Amino acid sequence: MENRELTFGEKACGVSFNPGNRLDVDAIKTQFAAIVDDLNERRNATQDLEVKRMLSIAITDAQTAQMWAVKAVTWSH
């Protein structure tokens, strides 16, 4: 990664952690980071507490999906 501060989504999805240097892991984490960034921007833009709550849940679920996706592509017996 270039020398810049990570976005919220990049931090939340751990894009800088890929000890195997796998391109598929990078792609998955980058795509989910973009989704999390979008959801976070929407959360920051609303004053509706229920919408904020729903977006927080969506962010958490996106992080969970990203972790399971990485687990799946790196799985070995």
N, C-alpha and C positions, 0 to 999 in steps of 0.2 A: 504494500500500500504506500502511496505517496505520503509525504510528511505533512499531515494536516490532522486537525481534531476530528474524531469520528462523530458521525451523526448519532442521534438517540437510537435509531433503528440498528445502526451498525454495532453500537455498544450492546444493545439488548440482544442481538443475535450472535454476538461474539465473532464477528468477521475476522478479527485479527488472530484468532486461535484456530490453527489448522496445522497441527504438527506433522501430518503426512503430506502437506503441500499438494493436496488433491484438488484438481480443477472442478470436479463435480461438487465437492464440499463448498468450494468458493462460490460456485454458481448458485447453489441452494441458499447459502447464507446471504448472499447479495440480493437475491430476489425477495427473500423474506424481510430483509432489512428495509428494502424500498416500501414494502407493504406496511411495516411497522412505522416507518417515518410518515407515511400518508395518514395512517390512523392517529398518530400522535399529533400531527398538525391539525387534524379535525378536532381532536380532543381539546387542544389549546385554543381553538377558535370559537368554541361554544361556551355559553354560560349555563346551559341546561345541565343540571347535575345528573339527571338520569342518562342523558346522552354521554356525558363524561364517563359514567359508570360502565355503560355498554361498550364504549370504545376501549376502556381499560381492560375489560374482559376479552375483547377481540384481540388486543395486543398480547395479552397473556396466552391466549389460545394459539396465536400465530407463532409465538416463541416455542410453545410446546410442539406444534406441528413441525417447525424447523428442526428441532432437536430429534424428533422421531425420523424425519426424512434423512438427516445426516446419519443417524444410527443405521437406517436401512441401507444406505449406499456404502457404508463402511463395514457392514456385517461380514464376519467370517467365522467359521466354526473352528 
